[in-house]
Amino acid sequence: MSVADKTDVEPPADSQSPAAPKADSALPIVRAPGDFRTVSLALIAVIAVVFALSMGSPVFIPTMLAVMLSYALSPVVNFLHKWKIPRAVGATLVMLCIVGGAGSLAYSLSDDLAELIETLPAAARNFRQSLHDEGATSPSAVAQMQKAASELERAARESGVQPPGTTSSGATRVQVEQPKLNISDYLWSGALGAAALTGQTAIVLFLVYFLLISGDTFRRKLVSITGPAVSKKRITIHVLDEINGQIQRYLLVQIATSTLVGIASWIAFRWLGLQHAAIWAIAAGVLHLIPYLGAVIVTAGTALVALLQFGSFSMAFLVGGASLLVTSLIGMLLTPWLTGRASRMNPVVVFVGVLFWGWLWGAWGLLLGVPIIMIIKSVCDHVENLEPVGELLGE
């Protein structure tokens, strides 16, 4: 047999090259859905939406607040409308009751608030005196740290190492200190912030009033622009009904639990002897509306107030512990269970969503994060291409 004949001979069918992998050992290949262009466009669209929400926060935040309040107040206006009261009159009565109630509450607490402001210097003196007394009886942590720093500086000087404040020649380095902070600057910025908050509150109230007057006008417009198909109109109505029901149940849960937190906190603060217990109880109820972080703020704030009032760390821990107990039992056990039943969302997704909206819009994002996620989930559940997103947001 010649060399050419040997090269023409084909190997047996069952023989395999030693470098070739076996068929049964090959791993299955998972192909990503869609092409790279679609994923890239979706990512660019998400980034553009986030940028627009961040830049347009002065417009989006009051609008979302007004929408949430209109969802909470629309059942009352609808009830008055069933009794032949025009929507404009019913909305006016509801808004007057809200503004009048808030004004009456602020007026009833104005004396306590003025007394609280007057007692701030005395509370600061008590706090300073308590620190001085504890330092006189036993060395404080700050004194111990200063003593350790002095010992280290002496050891460095004896070993020939120059302290940080001196040069190699032994001369002391001079550092120019900035002038002390002027409290009037903070008062001026606080006044400007209060004026801006007042203006935003007025804008939100007007938006709520107009939304209550319009009734289901926007609902009918959304249904009409979906197209002539009856199926699309039915899906739009179902989505709007689901959003309406979920947000109203969520707001009802938040109002009920915040009221319960306020009442329980007021009882605990009065029993412990905390001054102006009503003001701190109302603050606890309002901050409870912020998921997760509200309880931390209330606990730290009440502990600091108790420390300024009593001048004792034991009372500060006691008041802060009582506040933490109330917010934990109601805000971290009862509220998530009721919210989950009302919204049917994954708690992990809710927590991450609250962090995202807080990063995007600050304190208002913490307050509006959960309702926005609920709206997104309701829309995704009824759009075929977005159903995976709705499944991810669900429990």
C-alpha positions in Angstrom: 0.0 0.0 0.0 1.4 3.4 -1.0 1.6 6.5 1.1 -1.3 8.1 -0.9 -3.4 5.0 -0.2 -2.7 5.3 3.5 -3.8 8.9 3.6 -7.0 8.0 1.8 -8.0 5.4 4.3 -10.8 6.8 6.6 -10.7 5.9 10.3 -13.3 3.6 11.6 -16.7 5.1 12.5 -16.4 4.3 16.2 -12.9 5.7 16.6 -12.6 9.2 18.1 -9.8 11.7 18.4 -8.3 11.8 21.8 -8.6 15.7 21.9 -12.3 15.6 21.0 -14.7 15.7 24.0 -17.2 13.0 24.4 -20.7 13.7 23.4 -22.2 12.8 26.7 -19.7 15.0 28.7 -20.6 18.2 26.8 -22.5 20.7 28.9 -25.8 22.2 27.5 -25.5 25.7 26.2 -28.1 28.2 27.6 -28.9 30.9 25.1 -30.0 34.2 26.4 -33.5 35.4 25.3 -33.5 38.2 22.8 -30.5 39.7 21.0 -27.8 42.0 22.3 -29.3 45.1 20.6 -32.7 44.7 22.4 -31.0 44.3 25.8 -28.8 47.3 25.1 -31.7 49.5 24.1 -33.7 48.4 27.2 -30.7 49.3 29.4 -30.3 52.7 27.8 -34.0 53.4 28.2 -33.8 52.5 32.0 -30.8 54.8 32.5 -32.6 57.6 30.6 -35.8 57.2 32.8 -33.7 57.2 36.0 -32.0 60.4 34.8 -35.3 62.0 33.9 -36.8 61.1 37.3 -33.8 62.6 39.1 -33.7 65.8 37.1 -37.5 66.2 37.2 -37.9 65.5 40.9 -39.3 69.0 41.7 -42.2 68.1 39.4 -42.6 64.4 40.0 -42.5 64.4 43.8 -45.5 66.8 44.3 -47.4 65.0 41.6 -46.9 61.6 43.2 -47.8 63.0 46.6 -51.0 64.5 45.2 -51.9 61.3 43.4 -51.4 59.3 46.7 -53.6 61.7 48.7 -56.3 61.8 46.0 -56.4 58.0 46.2 -56.9 58.2 50.0 -59.6 60.9 49.8 -61.5 59.9 46.7 -63.7 57.4 48.6 -65.0 60.2 50.8 -65.7 62.4 47.9 -67.4 59.6 46.0 -69.6 58.9 49.1 -70.7 62.5 49.2 -71.3 62.5 45.5 -73.8 59.6 45.9 -75.8 61.8 48.2 -76.2 64.3 45.4 -73.4 66.6 46.6 -71.4 68.0 43.6 -67.9 66.9 43.4 -66.5 70.4 43.6 -68.5 71.0 46.8 -67.5 67.6 48.3 -63.8 68.1 47.4 -63.9 71.6 49.0 -65.4 70.3 52.2 -62.9 67.5 52.4 -59.9 69.8 51.8 -61.3 72.3 54.4 -61.6 69.5 57.0 -58.0 68.4 56.4 -56.5 71.8 56.5 -58.6 72.8 59.5 -57.8 69.6 61.3 -54.1 70.1 60.7 -54.3 73.7 61.8 -56.2 72.9 64.9 -53.7 70.2 65.8 -50.8 72.5 65.3 -52.5 75.2 67.4 -53.2 72.9 70.2 -49.6 71.8 70.3 -48.1 75.3 69.8 -47.8 75.9 73.5 -46.0 72.6 74.1 -43.7 73.3 71.1 -42.9 76.8 72.4 -42.1 75.3 75.8 -40.0 72.7 74.2 -37.9 75.3 72.4 -37.5 77.3 75.7 -36.2 74.2 77.5 -33.5 73.4 74.9 -30.8 75.5 76.6 -31.5 74.0 80.1 -31.5 70.5 78.6 -28.1 71.2 77.0 -26.8 72.4 80.3 -28.1 69.3 82.1 -26.4 67.1 79.5 -23.1 68.9 79.9 -23.3 68.7 83.6 -24.0 65.0 83.5 -20.9 64.4 81.4 -18.9 66.6 83.8 -20.2 64.7 86.8 -19.5 61.3 85.3 -16.0 62.5 84.3 -15.3 63.7 87.8 -16.3 60.4 89.5 -14.7 58.1 87.0 -12.4 58.8 84.0 -14.4 59.2 80.9 -13.6 57.6 77.6 -12.5 60.9 76.1 -10.1 61.5 79.0 -8.7 58.0 78.6 -8.1 58.6 74.9 -6.4 61.9 75.6 -4.1 60.3 78.2 -3.2 57.6 75.7 -2.4 60.1 73.1 -0.1 62.0 75.5 1.7 58.8 76.4 2.2 58.0 72.7 3.5 61.5 72.0 6.0 61.3 74.9 7.2 57.9 73.6 7.7 59.3 70.1 9.6 62.3 71.4 12.0 60.1 73.5 12.6 57.8 70.5 13.5 60.7 68.2 10.4 60.6 66.1 8.9 64.0 65.6 5.2 64.4 66.6 2.8 65.1 63.8 2.5 68.8 64.8 6.2 69.6 64.5 8.7 69.8 61.7 12.1 68.2 61.5 13.8 71.3 63.0 11.6 71.1 66.0 9.6 74.2 65.1 5.9 73.9 65.7 3.8 73.9 62.5 1.2 76.7 62.3 -2.2 75.9 61.0 -4.8 78.6 60.2 -8.2 77.6 61.6 -11.4 78.5 59.9 -13.7 80.9 61.6 -16.4 79.4 63.8 -19.8 78.6 62.3 -22.4 81.3 62.4 -25.7 80.2 63.7 -27.5 82.9 61.8 -26.5 81.2 58.5 -28.3 78.0 59.6 -31.3 80.0 60.7 -31.5 81.7 57.3 -31.2 78.4 55.5 -33.8 76.9 57.7 -36.2 79.8 57.0 -35.7 79.3 53.3 -36.3 75.6 53.7 -39.5 76.2 55.6 -40.7 78.7 52.9 -40.0 76.1 50.2 -41.8 73.4 52.1 -44.8 75.7 52.6 -44.9 76.4 48.8 -44.7 72.7 48.0 -47.4 71.9 50.4 -49.7 74.5 48.8 -48.9 73.0 45.4 -49.8 69.5 46.6 -53.0 70.6 48.1 -54.1 72.3 44.9 -53.2 69.3 42.9 -55.2 67.0 45.2 -58.2 69.4 45.0 -58.2 69.3 41.2 -57.8 65.5 41.1 -60.7 65.1 43.4 -62.8 67.4 41.3 -61.9 65.6 38.0 -63.1 62.3 39.4 -62.8 59.5 36.9 -62.0 61.8 34.0 -58.4 60.6 33.5 -59.6 57.0 33.9 -62.0 57.4 31.0 -59.4 59.1 28.9 -56.9 56.3 29.5 -59.5 53.8 28.5 -60.4 55.7 25.3 -56.8 56.1 24.1 -56.1 52.3 24.4 -57.8 51.8 21.1 -61.1 50.5 19.7 -60.5 46.9 20.8 -62.7 45.8 23.6 -60.1 43.4 25.1 -57.6 46.3 25.5 -60.2 48.4 27.2 -61.1 45.6 29.5 -57.4 45.1 30.4 -56.9 48.8 31.0 -60.0 49.0 33.3 -58.7 45.9 35.2 -55.3 47.4 35.7 -56.7 50.8 36.9 -59.0 49.0 39.3 -56.2 46.9 40.7 -53.9 49.9 41.2 -56.8 51.8 42.9 -57.6 48.9 45.2 -54.0 48.2 46.2 -53.0 51.8 46.9 -56.1 52.4 48.9 -55.5 49.2 51.0 -51.9 50.2 51.4 -52.8 53.7 52.6 -55.4 52.3 55.0 -52.8 50.0 56.5 -50.3 52.8 56.9 -52.8 55.2 58.5 -54.1 52.5 60.9 -50.6 51.4 62.0 -49.2 54.9 62.2 -52.1 55.9 64.5 -51.5 52.8 66.6 -47.8 53.6 66.9 -48.6 57.2 67.9 -51.0 56.1 70.6 -48.7 53.4 72.0 -45.7 55.7 72.0 -47.7 58.4 73.8 -48.7 56.0 76.5 -45.1 54.7 76.9 -43.6 58.3 77.0 -46.1 59.5 79.5 -45.5 56.5 81.7 -41.7 57.1 81.6 -42.1 60.8 82.3 -40.9 62.2 79.0 -41.8 65.8 78.6 -44.0 66.8 75.6 -44.9 63.2 75.0 -47.7 64.2 72.6 -45.2 65.9 70.2 -42.8 63.0 70.2 -45.7 60.5 69.8 -47.0 62.4 66.7 -43.4 62.5 65.3 -43.2 58.7 65.9 -46.5 58.1 64.0 -45.5 60.3 61.1 -42.0 58.8 60.8 -43.6 55.3 60.9 -44.8 56.0 57.3 -41.1 55.6 56.2 -40.6 51.9 55.9 -37.7 50.4 57.9 -35.7 53.6 58.4 -38.5 55.4 60.3 -38.2 53.1 63.3 -34.5 53.7 63.5 -35.0 57.5 63.4 -37.6 57.4 66.1 -35.5 55.3 68.4 -32.4 57.4 68.1 -34.4 60.7 68.3 -36.3 59.7 71.5 -33.1 58.4 73.1 -31.4 61.7 72.4 -34.4 63.7 73.8 -34.4 61.6 77.0 -30.7 62.1 77.4 -31.1 65.9 77.1 -34.0 65.9 79.5 -32.9 63.5 82.2 -29.1 63.8 81.8 -28.8 60.1 82.3 -27.8 57.4 79.9 -29.9 54.8 81.6 -33.1 56.8 81.0 -32.0 57.4 77.4 -31.6 53.7 76.9 -35.0 53.1 78.6 -36.9 55.6 76.5 -35.2 54.5 73.3 -35.8 50.8 74.2 -39.5 51.5 74.8 -39.8 53.3 71.4 -37.9 50.5 69.7 -40.3 47.9 71.3 -43.4 49.8 70.1 -42.1 50.3 66.6 -40.8 46.7 66.4 -44.0 45.1 67.5 -46.2 47.3 65.3 -43.9 48.6 62.5 -41.8 45.5 61.9 -44.2 42.7 62.6 -47.8 43.9 62.0 -47.2 46.4 59.3 -45.2 44.1 56.9 -47.8 41.4 57.3 -50.7 43.7 56.5 -48.8 45.4 53.7 -47.9 42.0 52.2 -51.6 41.0 52.2 -52.6 44.3 50.7 -50.0 44.5 48.0 -48.7 40.8 47.5 -45.1 42.0 47.0 -41.8 40.4 47.9 -40.4 42.0 51.1 -36.9 41.9 49.7 -38.0 43.7 46.6 -39.8 46.3 48.8 -36.7 46.9 50.8 -34.4 47.3 47.8 -37.0 49.5 46.1 -37.3 51.7 49.1 -33.5 52.1 49.1 -33.5 52.9 45.4 -36.2 55.6 45.6 -34.6 57.0 48.7 -31.3 57.3 46.8 -33.2 58.9 43.9 -35.6 61.3 45.8 -34.3 61.4 49.3 -36.8 61.4 52.2 -39.8 61.7 49.7 -38.5 58.6 47.9 -38.6 56.6 51.1 -42.2 57.7 51.6 -43.3 57.1 48.0 -41.2 54.1 47.1 -43.7 51.4 48.0 -46.7 52.9 46.2 -44.6 53.4 43.1 -43.5 49.8 43.2 -47.1 48.7 43.5 -48.1 50.6 40.4 -45.2 49.2 38.5 -46.1 45.6 39.5 -49.8 46.1 38.5 -48.8 47.3 35.1 -46.2 44.6 34.5 -48.7 41.8 35.5 -50.9 42.7 32.6 -48.4 43.5 29.9 -47.1 40.3 28.2 -43.5 41.5 27.6 -43.3 42.7 31.2 -44.7 39.7 33.0 -41.2 38.5 34.1 -40.8 41.8 35.9 -44.1 41.5 37.6 -43.2 37.9 38.7 -40.0 39.2 40.1 -41.7 41.9 42.1 -44.4 39.5 43.4 -44.2 37.3 46.5 
